[in-house]
Amino acid sequence: MVVDDEEADRKMLTQILERERWSVIQAEDGVVALEQVAKHRPDLILLDLMMPRMNGYQFVTELHKHDDWRSIPIIVVTAKDMSTEERIALDGYVEKVLPKHALTQDSLLGEIQDLIAACVHAKQAAQNKPVV
């Protein structure tokens, strides 16, 4: 899922992901994103922070109120220069924060592939957990 109020950014991120044969759901703000998550639980969320109606911080807070949605990985993709306090506020809720100005197709796909590999590894480790 791509959540961004800027249509051009939403389209660009969607095109990158669709070229890799991923299905992409789009939302223009946190309110629409929550509605979409309720209909079609995504495997990953790319999230902008500065949006109208419900910003990225509010979206993350609302998402984590639902037990079924807490495990959805979130990558923040933002043009905002984040303060230390803002980064701390997201710690534990998002997997990564990527600056839009430095984002390339290869860097985005690399981050997503690393995240998928980490999730698969964690799942395999949990399945191979020894019984005591």
CNS distance restraints for C-alpha pairs under 8 A (distance, minus, plus):
assign (resid   1 and name CA) (resid  24 and name CA) 5.45 0.50 0.50
assign (resid   1 and name CA) (resid  25 and name CA) 4.61 0.50 0.50
assign (resid   1 and name CA) (resid  26 and name CA) 5.66 0.50 0.50
assign (resid   1 and name CA) (resid  27 and name CA) 7.55 0.50 0.50
assign (resid   1 and name CA) (resid  42 and name CA) 6.01 0.50 0.50
assign (resid   1 and name CA) (resid  43 and name CA) 7.87 0.50 0.50
assign (resid   1 and name CA) (resid  44 and name CA) 6.20 0.50 0.50
assign (resid   1 and name CA) (resid  45 and name CA) 4.73 0.50 0.50
assign (resid   1 and name CA) (resid  46 and name CA) 6.12 0.50 0.50
assign (resid   2 and name CA) (resid  10 and name CA) 6.29 0.50 0.50
assign (resid   2 and name CA) (resid  13 and name CA) 7.11 0.50 0.50
assign (resid   2 and name CA) (resid  14 and name CA) 6.87 0.50 0.50
assign (resid   2 and name CA) (resid  24 and name CA) 7.06 0.50 0.50
assign (resid   2 and name CA) (resid  25 and name CA) 6.31 0.50 0.50
assign (resid   2 and name CA) (resid  26 and name CA) 4.92 0.50 0.50
assign (resid   2 and name CA) (resid  27 and name CA) 6.31 0.50 0.50
assign (resid   2 and name CA) (resid  45 and name CA) 6.00 0.50 0.50
assign (resid   2 and name CA) (resid  46 and name CA) 4.85 0.50 0.50
assign (resid   2 and name CA) (resid  47 and name CA) 6.25 0.50 0.50
assign (resid   3 and name CA) (resid  10 and name CA) 7.04 0.50 0.50
assign (resid   3 and name CA) (resid  26 and name CA) 5.98 0.50 0.50
assign (resid   3 and name CA) (resid  27 and name CA) 4.76 0.50 0.50
assign (resid   3 and name CA) (resid  28 and name CA) 5.70 0.50 0.50
assign (resid   3 and name CA) (resid  29 and name CA) 6.09 0.50 0.50
assign (resid   3 and name CA) (resid  30 and name CA) 7.16 0.50 0.50
assign (resid   3 and name CA) (resid  33 and name CA) 6.52 0.50 0.50
assign (resid   3 and name CA) (resid  45 and name CA) 7.31 0.50 0.50
assign (resid   3 and name CA) (resid  46 and name CA) 6.11 0.50 0.50
assign (resid   3 and name CA) (resid  47 and name CA) 4.89 0.50 0.50
assign (resid   3 and name CA) (resid  48 and name CA) 6.07 0.50 0.50
assign (resid   4 and name CA) (resid   9 and name CA) 6.99 0.50 0.50
assign (resid   4 and name CA) (resid  10 and name CA) 5.71 0.50 0.50
assign (resid   4 and name CA) (resid  27 and name CA) 6.52 0.50 0.50
assign (resid   4 and name CA) (resid  28 and name CA) 5.06 0.50 0.50
assign (resid   4 and name CA) (resid  29 and name CA) 6.08 0.50 0.50
assign (resid   4 and name CA) (resid  47 and name CA) 6.39 0.50 0.50
assign (resid   4 and name CA) (resid  48 and name CA) 5.08 0.50 0.50
assign (resid   4 and name CA) (resid  49 and name CA) 7.95 0.50 0.50
assign (resid   4 and name CA) (resid  51 and name CA) 6.93 0.50 0.50
assign (resid   5 and name CA) (resid  10 and name CA) 7.51 0.50 0.50
assign (resid   5 and name CA) (resid  27 and name CA) 7.67 0.50 0.50
assign (resid   5 and name CA) (resid  28 and name CA) 4.36 0.50 0.50
assign (resid   5 and name CA) (resid  29 and name CA) 5.72 0.50 0.50
assign (resid   5 and name CA) (resid  48 and name CA) 7.71 0.50 0.50
assign (resid   5 and name CA) (resid  50 and name CA) 7.99 0.50 0.50
assign (resid   5 and name CA) (resid  51 and name CA) 5.59 0.50 0.50
assign (resid   5 and name CA) (resid  52 and name CA) 7.38 0.50 0.50
assign (resid   6 and name CA) (resid  10 and name CA) 6.23 0.50 0.50
assign (resid   6 and name CA) (resid  28 and name CA) 7.34 0.50 0.50
assign (resid   7 and name CA) (resid  11 and name CA) 6.08 0.50 0.50
assign (resid   7 and name CA) (resid  28 and name CA) 7.59 0.50 0.50
assign (resid   8 and name CA) (resid  12 and name CA) 6.13 0.50 0.50
assign (resid   9 and name CA) (resid  13 and name CA) 6.16 0.50 0.50
assign (resid  10 and name CA) (resid  14 and name CA) 6.03 0.50 0.50
assign (resid  10 and name CA) (resid  26 and name CA) 7.16 0.50 0.50
assign (resid  11 and name CA) (resid  15 and name CA) 6.02 0.50 0.50
assign (resid  12 and name CA) (resid  16 and name CA) 6.36 0.50 0.50
assign (resid  13 and name CA) (resid  17 and name CA) 6.37 0.50 0.50
assign (resid  14 and name CA) (resid  18 and name CA) 5.98 0.50 0.50
assign (resid  14 and name CA) (resid  24 and name CA) 6.29 0.50 0.50
assign (resid  14 and name CA) (resid  26 and name CA) 7.82 0.50 0.50
assign (resid  15 and name CA) (resid  19 and name CA) 6.06 0.50 0.50
assign (resid  16 and name CA) (resid  20 and name CA) 6.90 0.50 0.50
assign (resid  16 and name CA) (resid 105 and name CA) 6.46 0.50 0.50
assign (resid  17 and name CA) (resid  21 and name CA) 6.73 0.50 0.50
assign (resid  17 and name CA) (resid  22 and name CA) 5.59 0.50 0.50
assign (resid  17 and name CA) (resid  23 and name CA) 7.62 0.50 0.50
assign (resid  17 and name CA) (resid  24 and name CA) 7.18 0.50 0.50
assign (resid  17 and name CA) (resid 109 and name CA) 7.95 0.50 0.50
assign (resid  18 and name CA) (resid  22 and name CA) 4.99 0.50 0.50
assign (resid  18 and name CA) (resid  23 and name CA) 6.29 0.50 0.50
assign (resid  18 and name CA) (resid  24 and name CA) 6.89 0.50 0.50
assign (resid  25 and name CA) (resid  36 and name CA) 7.69 0.50 0.50
assign (resid  25 and name CA) (resid  42 and name CA) 7.91 0.50 0.50
assign (resid  26 and name CA) (resid  33 and name CA) 7.61 0.50 0.50
assign (resid  27 and name CA) (resid  32 and name CA) 5.54 0.50 0.50
assign (resid  27 and name CA) (resid  33 and name CA) 5.09 0.50 0.50
assign (resid  27 and name CA) (resid  36 and name CA) 7.53 0.50 0.50
assign (resid  28 and name CA) (resid  32 and name CA) 6.58 0.50 0.50
assign (resid  28 and name CA) (resid  33 and name CA) 7.35 0.50 0.50
assign (resid  28 and name CA) (resid  51 and name CA) 7.86 0.50 0.50
assign (resid  29 and name CA) (resid  33 and name CA) 6.14 0.50 0.50
assign (resid  29 and name CA) (resid  51 and name CA) 5.82 0.50 0.50
assign (resid  29 and name CA) (resid  52 and name CA) 6.45 0.50 0.50
assign (resid  29 and name CA) (resid  53 and name CA) 6.86 0.50 0.50
assign (resid  29 and name CA) (resid  54 and name CA) 6.13 0.50 0.50
assign (resid  29 and name CA) (resid  55 and name CA) 6.83 0.50 0.50
assign (resid  30 and name CA) (resid  34 and name CA) 6.13 0.50 0.50
assign (resid  30 and name CA) (resid  51 and name CA) 7.58 0.50 0.50
assign (resid  30 and name CA) (resid  53 and name CA) 7.24 0.50 0.50
assign (resid  30 and name CA) (resid  54 and name CA) 4.76 0.50 0.50
assign (resid  30 and name CA) (resid  55 and name CA) 5.94 0.50 0.50
assign (resid  30 and name CA) (resid  56 and name CA) 6.47 0.50 0.50
assign (resid  30 and name CA) (resid  58 and name CA) 7.47 0.50 0.50
assign (resid  30 and name CA) (resid  59 and name CA) 5.09 0.50 0.50
assign (resid  31 and name CA) (resid  35 and name CA) 6.51 0.50 0.50
assign (resid  31 and name CA) (resid  53 and name CA) 7.00 0.50 0.50
assign (resid  31 and name CA) (resid  54 and name CA) 5.89 0.50 0.50
assign (resid  31 and name CA) (resid  59 and name CA) 7.52 0.50 0.50
assign (resid  32 and name CA) (resid  36 and name CA) 6.19 0.50 0.50
assign (resid  33 and name CA) (resid  37 and name CA) 6.10 0.50 0.50
assign (resid  34 and name CA) (resid  38 and name CA) 6.27 0.50 0.50
assign (resid  34 and name CA) (resid  59 and name CA) 7.46 0.50 0.50
assign (resid  34 and name CA) (resid  63 and name CA) 7.16 0.50 0.50
assign (resid  35 and name CA) (resid  39 and name CA) 6.58 0.50 0.50
assign (resid  36 and name CA) (resid  40 and name CA) 5.89 0.50 0.50
assign (resid  36 and name CA) (resid  41 and name CA) 7.50 0.50 0.50
assign (resid  37 and name CA) (resid  41 and name CA) 4.70 0.50 0.50
assign (resid  37 and name CA) (resid  42 and name CA) 6.48 0.50 0.50
assign (resid  41 and name CA) (resid  69 and name CA) 7.74 0.50 0.50
assign (resid  42 and name CA) (resid  72 and name CA) 7.19 0.50 0.50
assign (resid  43 and name CA) (resid  72 and name CA) 6.04 0.50 0.50
assign (resid  43 and name CA) (resid  73 and name CA) 7.13 0.50 0.50
assign (resid  44 and name CA) (resid  72 and name CA) 5.88 0.50 0.50
assign (resid  44 and name CA) (resid  73 and name CA) 5.16 0.50 0.50
assign (resid  44 and name CA) (resid  74 and name CA) 6.01 0.50 0.50
assign (resid  44 and name CA) (resid  75 and name CA) 7.79 0.50 0.50
assign (resid  45 and name CA) (resid  72 and name CA) 7.21 0.50 0.50
assign (resid  45 and name CA) (resid  73 and name CA) 6.31 0.50 0.50
assign (resid  45 and name CA) (resid  74 and name CA) 4.73 0.50 0.50
assign (resid  45 and name CA) (resid  75 and name CA) 6.21 0.50 0.50
assign (resid  46 and name CA) (resid  74 and name CA) 5.95 0.50 0.50
assign (resid  46 and name CA) (resid  75 and name CA) 4.92 0.50 0.50
assign (resid  46 and name CA) (resid  76 and name CA) 5.76 0.50 0.50
assign (resid  46 and name CA) (resid  77 and name CA) 6.37 0.50 0.50
assign (resid  47 and name CA) (resid  56 and name CA) 6.53 0.50 0.50
assign (resid  47 and name CA) (resid  74 and name CA) 6.85 0.50 0.50
assign (resid  47 and name CA) (resid  75 and name CA) 6.14 0.50 0.50
assign (resid  47 and name CA) (resid  76 and name CA) 4.65 0.50 0.50
assign (resid  47 and name CA) (resid  77 and name CA) 5.68 0.50 0.50
assign (resid  47 and name CA) (resid  78 and name CA) 7.63 0.50 0.50
assign (resid  48 and name CA) (resid  55 and name CA) 7.90 0.50 0.50
assign (resid  48 and name CA) (resid  56 and name CA) 5.93 0.50 0.50
assign (resid  48 and name CA) (resid  76 and name CA) 5.82 0.50 0.50
assign (resid  48 and name CA) (resid  77 and name CA) 5.23 0.50 0.50
assign (resid  48 and name CA) (resid  78 and name CA) 5.11 0.50 0.50
assign (resid  49 and name CA) (resid  55 and name CA) 5.57 0.50 0.50
assign (resid  49 and name CA) (resid  56 and name CA) 3.93 0.50 0.50
assign (resid  49 and name CA) (resid  57 and name CA) 6.38 0.50 0.50
assign (resid  49 and name CA) (resid  76 and name CA) 7.14 0.50 0.50
assign (resid  49 and name CA) (resid  77 and name CA) 7.63 0.50 0.50
assign (resid  49 and name CA) (resid  78 and name CA) 6.10 0.50 0.50
assign (resid  49 and name CA) (resid  80 and name CA) 7.61 0.50 0.50
assign (resid  50 and name CA) (resid  55 and name CA) 5.41 0.50 0.50
assign (resid  50 and name CA) (resid  56 and name CA) 6.33 0.50 0.50
assign (resid  50 and name CA) (resid  78 and name CA) 7.69 0.50 0.50
assign (resid  50 and name CA) (resid  80 and name CA) 7.52 0.50 0.50
assign (resid  51 and name CA) (resid  55 and name CA) 4.65 0.50 0.50
assign (resid  51 and name CA) (resid  56 and name CA) 6.89 0.50 0.50
assign (resid  54 and name CA) (resid  58 and name CA) 5.91 0.50 0.50
assign (resid  54 and name CA) (resid  59 and name CA) 6.34 0.50 0.50
assign (resid  55 and name CA) (resid  59 and name CA) 6.16 0.50 0.50
assign (resid  56 and name CA) (resid  60 and name CA) 6.18 0.50 0.50
assign (resid  57 and name CA) (resid  61 and name CA) 6.37 0.50 0.50
assign (resid  57 and name CA) (resid  90 and name CA) 7.53 0.50 0.50
assign (resid  58 and name CA) (resid  62 and name CA) 6.21 0.50 0.50
assign (resid  59 and name CA) (resid  63 and name CA) 5.96 0.50 0.50
assign (resid  60 and name CA) (resid  64 and name CA) 6.18 0.50 0.50
assign (resid  60 and name CA) (resid  93 and name CA) 7.05 0.50 0.50
assign (resid  61 and name CA) (resid  65 and name CA) 6.65 0.50 0.50
assign (resid  62 and name CA) (resid  66 and name CA) 7.50 0.50 0.50
assign (resid  63 and name CA) (resid  69 and name CA) 6.13 0.50 0.50
assign (resid  63 and name CA) (resid  70 and name CA) 6.61 0.50 0.50
assign (resid  64 and name CA) (resid  69 and name CA) 6.39 0.50 0.50
assign (resid  64 and name CA) (resid  70 and name CA) 4.86 0.50 0.50
assign (resid  65 and name CA) (resid  70 and name CA) 7.56 0.50 0.50
assign (resid  66 and name CA) (resid  70 and name CA) 6.41 0.50 0.50
assign (resid  73 and name CA) (resid  94 and name CA) 6.58 0.50 0.50
assign (resid  73 and name CA) (resid  95 and name CA) 6.28 0.50 0.50
assign (resid  74 and name CA) (resid  93 and name CA) 7.45 0.50 0.50
assign (resid  74 and name CA) (resid  94 and name CA) 4.84 0.50 0.50
assign (resid  74 and name CA) (resid  95 and name CA) 5.67 0.50 0.50
assign (resid  74 and name CA) (resid  96 and name CA) 7.22 0.50 0.50
assign (resid  75 and name CA) (resid  94 and name CA) 5.94 0.50 0.50
assign (resid  75 and name CA) (resid  95 and name CA) 5.61 0.50 0.50
assign (resid  75 and name CA) (resid  96 and name CA) 4.93 0.50 0.50
assign (resid  75 and name CA) (resid  97 and name CA) 5.93 0.50 0.50
assign (resid  75 and name CA) (resid  98 and name CA) 7.31 0.50 0.50
assign (resid  76 and name CA) (resid  94 and name CA) 7.01 0.50 0.50
assign (resid  76 and name CA) (resid  95 and name CA) 7.99 0.50 0.50
assign (resid  76 and name CA) (resid  96 and name CA) 6.17 0.50 0.50
assign (resid  76 and name CA) (resid  97 and name CA) 4.62 0.50 0.50
assign (resid  76 and name CA) (resid  98 and name CA) 5.98 0.50 0.50
assign (resid  77 and name CA) (resid  97 and name CA) 6.09 0.50 0.50
assign (resid  77 and name CA) (resid  98 and name CA) 4.85 0.50 0.50
assign (resid  77 and name CA) (resid  99 and name CA) 5.81 0.50 0.50
assign (resid  77 and name CA) (resid 100 and name CA) 5.82 0.50 0.50
assign (resid  78 and name CA) (resid  97 and name CA) 7.55 0.50 0.50
assign (resid  78 and name CA) (resid  98 and name CA) 6.49 0.50 0.50
assign (resid  78 and name CA) (resid  99 and name CA) 5.23 0.50 0.50
assign (resid  78 and name CA) (resid 100 and name CA) 5.23 0.50 0.50
assign (resid  79 and name CA) (resid  99 and name CA) 5.74 0.50 0.50
assign (resid  79 and name CA) (resid 100 and name CA) 5.03 0.50 0.50
assign (resid  79 and name CA) (resid 101 and name CA) 6.51 0.50 0.50
assign (resid  80 and name CA) (resid  99 and name CA) 7.53 0.50 0.50
assign (resid  82 and name CA) (resid  86 and name CA) 5.86 0.50 0.50
assign (resid  82 and name CA) (resid  87 and name CA) 6.47 0.50 0.50
assign (resid  83 and name CA) (resid  87 and name CA) 6.36 0.50 0.50
assign (resid  84 and name CA) (resid  88 and name CA) 6.15 0.50 0.50
assign (resid  85 and name CA) (resid  89 and name CA) 6.14 0.50 0.50
assign (resid  86 and name CA) (resid  90 and name CA) 6.59 0.50 0.50
assign (resid  87 and name CA) (resid  91 and name CA) 6.27 0.50 0.50
assign (resid  90 and name CA) (resid  94 and name CA) 6.03 0.50 0.50
assign (resid  95 and name CA) (resid 115 and name CA) 7.87 0.50 0.50
assign (resid  98 and name CA) (resid 102 and name CA) 7.78 0.50 0.50
assign (resid  98 and name CA) (resid 103 and name CA) 7.02 0.50 0.50
assign (resid  99 and name CA) (resid 103 and name CA) 6.31 0.50 0.50
assign (resid 103 and name CA) (resid 107 and name CA) 6.29 0.50 0.50
assign (resid 103 and name CA) (resid 108 and name CA) 6.55 0.50 0.50
assign (resid 104 and name CA) (resid 108 and name CA) 6.15 0.50 0.50
assign (resid 105 and name CA) (resid 109 and name CA) 6.13 0.50 0.50
assign (resid 106 and name CA) (resid 110 and name CA) 5.91 0.50 0.50
assign (resid 107 and name CA) (resid 111 and name CA) 6.20 0.50 0.50
assign (resid 108 and name CA) (resid 112 and name CA) 6.28 0.50 0.50
assign (resid 109 and name CA) (resid 113 and name CA) 6.00 0.50 0.50
assign (resid 110 and name CA) (resid 114 and name CA) 6.08 0.50 0.50
assign (resid 111 and name CA) (resid 115 and name CA) 6.14 0.50 0.50
assign (resid 112 and name CA) (resid 116 and name CA) 6.15 0.50 0.50
assign (resid 113 and name CA) (resid 117 and name CA) 6.11 0.50 0.50
assign (resid 114 and name CA) (resid 118 and name CA) 6.17 0.50 0.50
assign (resid 115 and name CA) (resid 119 and name CA) 6.21 0.50 0.50
assign (resid 116 and name CA) (resid 120 and name CA) 6.16 0.50 0.50
assign (resid 117 and name CA) (resid 121 and name CA) 6.08 0.50 0.50
assign (resid 118 and name CA) (resid 122 and name CA) 6.11 0.50 0.50
assign (resid 119 and name CA) (resid 123 and name CA) 6.14 0.50 0.50
assign (resid 120 and name CA) (resid 124 and name CA) 6.15 0.50 0.50
assign (resid 121 and name CA) (resid 125 and name CA) 6.09 0.50 0.50
assign (resid 122 and name CA) (resid 126 and name CA) 6.17 0.50 0.50
assign (resid 123 and name CA) (resid 127 and name CA) 6.32 0.50 0.50
assign (resid 124 and name CA) (resid 128 and name CA) 6.23 0.50 0.50
assign (resid 125 and name CA) (resid 129 and name CA) 6.19 0.50 0.50
